Amino acid sequence: MTERWHRIGHLDDVPRLGARCVLTPFGRVAVFRAADDEVYALEDRCPHKDGPLSQGIVHDRSVTCPLHNAVISLATGEMEGPDNGRTRAFSVRIDPASHAIELSLEPSSAEFRRPEPESEPA
């Protein structure tokens, strides 16, 4: 089945090192923009205390929960450091022609994603 993409805004709608939220059939999704304009989408809830990740501090490829400083990977939704847990990460892309942000709402996109394995040096 082909993945369907839904336009949810424009790259300029999300500030660098910031977030905006959209409502989806899966609930509230926070769309984050890193300093290098990479865009990520996570369920807007910290896996530890349900804090609103969209109100957290974005740094590198992570967001720090505003309630208790847990650090969550923007790419995978996994908590980093001594805490365990994860939130849903969604597939997101930027249309190269219009710079529109597109979100996949396919069920497989909303499942917990594992990080891509790093290739080992030859």
C-alpha positions as YAML, in Angstrom:
chain: A
units: angstrom
residues:
- id: 1
  name: MET
  ca: [0.00, 0.00, 0.00]
- id: 2
  name: THR
  ca: [1.26, 3.46, -0.90]
- id: 3
  name: GLU
  ca: [1.83, 5.84, 1.98]
- id: 4
  name: ARG
  ca: [-0.49, 8.87, 1.88]
- id: 5
  name: TRP
  ca: [0.86, 12.23, 2.91]
- id: 6
  name: HIS
  ca: [-1.20, 15.06, 4.40]
- id: 7
  name: ARG
  ca: [-0.08, 18.68, 4.23]
- id: 8
  name: ILE
  ca: [-0.12, 20.12, 7.72]
- id: 9
  name: GLY
  ca: [1.59, 23.45, 7.21]
- id: 10
  name: HIS
  ca: [4.67, 25.15, 5.86]
- id: 11
  name: LEU
  ca: [8.25, 24.91, 7.08]
- id: 12
  name: ASP
  ca: [8.12, 28.58, 8.08]
- id: 13
  name: ASP
  ca: [5.14, 27.83, 10.38]
- id: 14
  name: VAL
  ca: [7.47, 26.00, 12.78]
- id: 15
  name: PRO
  ca: [10.25, 28.09, 14.34]
- id: 16
  name: ARG
  ca: [13.79, 26.72, 14.34]
- id: 17
  name: LEU
  ca: [14.37, 24.84, 17.60]
- id: 18
  name: GLY
  ca: [10.63, 24.97, 18.22]
- id: 19
  name: ALA
  ca: [7.39, 23.07, 17.68]
- id: 20
  name: ARG
  ca: [3.79, 23.40, 16.56]
- id: 21
  name: CYS
  ca: [0.92, 20.95, 17.14]
- id: 22
  name: VAL
  ca: [-1.64, 19.38, 14.84]
- id: 23
  name: LEU
  ca: [-4.66, 17.30, 15.74]
- id: 24
  name: THR
  ca: [-4.79, 13.91, 14.03]
- id: 25
  name: PRO
  ca: [-6.83, 10.71, 14.36]
- id: 26
  name: PHE
  ca: [-3.95, 9.51, 16.58]
- id: 27
  name: GLY
  ca: [-4.27, 12.51, 18.89]
- id: 28
  name: ARG
  ca: [-2.11, 15.59, 19.24]
- id: 29
  name: VAL
  ca: [1.12, 15.44, 17.23]
- id: 30
  name: ALA
  ca: [3.99, 17.85, 17.85]
- id: 31
  name: VAL
  ca: [5.97, 18.84, 14.76]
- id: 32
  name: PHE
  ca: [9.53, 19.91, 15.61]
- id: 33
  name: ARG
  ca: [12.10, 21.82, 13.55]
- id: 34
  name: ALA
  ca: [15.79, 21.38, 14.29]
- id: 35
  name: ALA
  ca: [18.41, 24.08, 13.73]
- id: 36
  name: ASP
  ca: [19.30, 22.57, 10.33]
- id: 37
  name: ASP
  ca: [15.62, 22.60, 9.22]
- id: 38
  name: GLU
  ca: [15.14, 18.85, 9.68]
- id: 39
  name: VAL
  ca: [11.54, 18.20, 10.70]
- id: 40
  name: TYR
  ca: [10.29, 15.50, 13.10]
- id: 41
  name: ALA
  ca: [6.88, 14.53, 14.44]
- id: 42
  name: LEU
  ca: [6.12, 12.92, 17.81]
- id: 43
  name: GLU
  ca: [3.02, 12.27, 19.82]
- id: 44
  name: ASP
  ca: [2.75, 15.37, 22.03]
- id: 45
  name: ARG
  ca: [3.19, 13.50, 25.29]
- id: 46
  name: CYS
  ca: [6.20, 12.55, 27.33]
- id: 47
  name: PRO
  ca: [6.26, 8.82, 28.06]
- id: 48
  name: HIS
  ca: [7.12, 9.46, 31.71]
- id: 49
  name: LYS
  ca: [4.60, 12.00, 33.03]
- id: 50
  name: ASP
  ca: [2.56, 12.86, 29.91]
- id: 51
  name: GLY
  ca: [4.14, 16.32, 29.68]
- id: 52
  name: PRO
  ca: [3.48, 18.35, 26.51]
- id: 53
  name: LEU
  ca: [6.65, 17.81, 24.46]
- id: 54
  name: SER
  ca: [5.67, 20.67, 22.15]
- id: 55
  name: GLN
  ca: [6.41, 23.01, 25.07]
- id: 56
  name: GLY
  ca: [9.84, 21.49, 25.69]
- id: 57
  name: ILE
  ca: [13.28, 22.72, 24.70]
- id: 58
  name: VAL
  ca: [14.53, 21.49, 21.31]
- id: 59
  name: HIS
  ca: [18.27, 20.87, 21.06]
- id: 60
  name: ASP
  ca: [20.30, 18.87, 18.56]
- id: 61
  name: ARG
  ca: [17.94, 16.03, 17.58]
- id: 62
  name: SER
  ca: [16.18, 15.88, 20.95]
- id: 63
  name: VAL
  ca: [13.50, 17.60, 23.03]
- id: 64
  name: THR
  ca: [13.58, 18.05, 26.79]
- id: 65
  name: CYS
  ca: [10.24, 17.54, 28.54]
- id: 66
  name: PRO
  ca: [9.07, 20.72, 30.32]
- id: 67
  name: LEU
  ca: [7.79, 18.79, 33.35]
- id: 68
  name: HIS
  ca: [10.79, 16.81, 34.53]
- id: 69
  name: ASN
  ca: [13.68, 17.30, 32.06]
- id: 70
  name: ALA
  ca: [13.52, 13.88, 30.40]
- id: 71
  name: VAL
  ca: [15.27, 13.95, 27.02]
- id: 72
  name: ILE
  ca: [13.49, 12.31, 24.08]
- id: 73
  name: SER
  ca: [14.97, 11.58, 20.65]
- id: 74
  name: LEU
  ca: [13.09, 13.44, 17.91]
- id: 75
  name: ALA
  ca: [13.95, 10.72, 15.40]
- id: 76
  name: THR
  ca: [12.73, 7.72, 17.38]
- id: 77
  name: GLY
  ca: [10.63, 8.96, 20.31]
- id: 78
  name: GLU
  ca: [12.88, 7.00, 22.70]
- id: 79
  name: MET
  ca: [13.92, 8.49, 26.02]
- id: 80
  name: GLU
  ca: [17.66, 9.11, 26.29]
- id: 81
  name: GLY
  ca: [19.73, 8.67, 29.41]
- id: 82
  name: PRO
  ca: [18.78, 6.73, 32.51]
- id: 83
  name: ASP
  ca: [15.01, 6.84, 31.88]
- id: 84
  name: ASN
  ca: [13.16, 4.26, 29.81]
- id: 85
  name: GLY
  ca: [10.13, 4.71, 27.60]
- id: 86
  name: ARG
  ca: [9.14, 6.13, 24.29]
- id: 87
  name: THR
  ca: [6.43, 8.07, 22.53]
- id: 88
  name: ARG
  ca: [5.15, 7.53, 19.00]
- id: 89
  name: ALA
  ca: [7.23, 8.95, 16.17]
- id: 90
  name: PHE
  ca: [5.48, 9.72, 12.89]
- id: 91
  name: SER
  ca: [6.83, 9.85, 9.35]
- id: 92
  name: VAL
  ca: [7.17, 13.42, 8.16]
- id: 93
  name: ARG
  ca: [8.72, 15.05, 5.11]
- id: 94
  name: ILE
  ca: [9.12, 18.42, 3.43]
- id: 95
  name: ASP
  ca: [7.93, 18.91, -0.14]
- id: 96
  name: PRO
  ca: [11.04, 20.22, -1.93]
- id: 97
  name: ALA
  ca: [9.08, 22.48, -4.30]
- id: 98
  name: SER
  ca: [6.68, 24.18, -1.89]
- id: 99
  name: HIS
  ca: [8.40, 23.58, 1.49]
- id: 100
  name: ALA
  ca: [5.10, 22.23, 2.79]
- id: 101
  name: ILE
  ca: [5.34, 19.87, 5.74]
- id: 102
  name: GLU
  ca: [3.62, 16.55, 5.07]
- id: 103
  name: LEU
  ca: [2.71, 13.97, 7.70]
- id: 104
  name: SER
  ca: [1.86, 10.32, 7.12]
- id: 105
  name: LEU
  ca: [-1.16, 9.12, 9.04]
- id: 106
  name: GLU
  ca: [-0.86, 5.50, 7.97]
- id: 107
  name: PRO
  ca: [-1.13, 3.17, 10.99]
- id: 108
  name: SER
  ca: [2.38, 1.84, 10.34]
- id: 109
  name: SER
  ca: [3.70, 5.39, 10.55]
- id: 110
  name: ALA
  ca: [2.19, 5.84, 13.98]
- id: 111
  name: GLU
  ca: [3.73, 2.74, 15.50]
- id: 112
  name: PHE
  ca: [6.74, 2.91, 17.72]
- id: 113
  name: ARG
  ca: [9.77, 3.16, 15.46]
- id: 114
  name: ARG
  ca: [13.18, 1.80, 16.17]
- id: 115
  name: PRO
  ca: [16.29, 3.75, 15.16]
- id: 116
  name: GLU
  ca: [17.94, 2.72, 11.93]
- id: 117
  name: PRO
  ca: [20.94, 0.48, 12.62]
- id: 118
  name: GLU
  ca: [24.21, 2.29, 12.13]
- id: 119
  name: SER
  ca: [26.40, 0.83, 9.44]
- id: 120
  name: GLU
  ca: [29.70, -0.45, 10.64]
- id: 121
  name: PRO
  ca: [32.90, 0.95, 9.13]
- id: 122
  name: ALA
  ca: [34.50, -1.27, 6.51]
...
